[in-house]
Amino acid sequence: MNCRSPEKSSFIQMISPQEESKDMTKGSVPRQSNAPIHTYLCFIVASLTLCLLVALGTIVILALQRTGSVAPCDGPQRAPMDGEATRSAQTMMLNKAMAYLQVLKPINQSQLRWNKDGLLYNIRYDEGNLVIQSPGTYFIYCHLQYFVPKCESSVIDLSLRLLVNNVPMKETVLTLCSSRETIVGVNHDIFAVLMMELNEGSRVSVEISPFTYLDADNIPSSNVLGAFKYMGEDWKCPFLGTIAGKCP
């Protein structure tokens, strides 16, 4: 009996670690590997649910806006104008007038012609003339670009005239080639402005002399005729002031 008992005890000690390792591989290890998979599945399901809710909410909002149940978010809404404010706004728009035209090629005469496809508002274009539709004070301007291929001994005087009803009202003269030295390729611009009262039907035109040096090819946007109706510092009063109750 005493000899076998040590063998049994040693046998038991050798088997116990194997049984313990079997318990870890079959029990605890699978439970540890299954835990991360379960977490990932929960995260994916939650993400898909959130995306679905956002999509459904967007569809509902778009459907309500289309049917008119919800107003679209276009920023702060303006207060509706009453009848007097609406009439003041319409009157202000009717009184405004402006024009901005580029020169029309070819340049073969002293009176310039203009491209009627430019900006015209309450001003009509007719054969080189701006025809005023609304009486008032107008600011008129003209900018032209000149190019002299070669300056030699002779002096060249360039003139720009603004005419109203074929009567010169403003003239600008520019002298080039005044030096005795020969200069090749001279670029220069000329500018004229006029501010005066115009009646309905008044005709504004431009004449230049000589017209052969006008550069309409290299920089066509530099040759322009413009006009706009001057409405004073309180031009906003008829519209904005009426709404605020500050203008009579």
Protein Blocks (a to p, Z undefined) as FASTA:
>chain_A
ZZmmmmmmmmmmmmmmmmmmmmmmmmmmmmmmmmmmmmmmmmmmmmmmmmmmmmmmmmmm
mmmmmnopaccdebjadddddfklmmmmmmmmmmpccdddddddddfbfbdcddfklcce
hiaceehiacdfbgcddddddddddddfbacfbccdddddddeehiafbdcdddehkbfb
dcehiaddddddddddddehiacddddddfklpcfklmmmlpccdddddebjklmmmmmm
mmnopaZZ
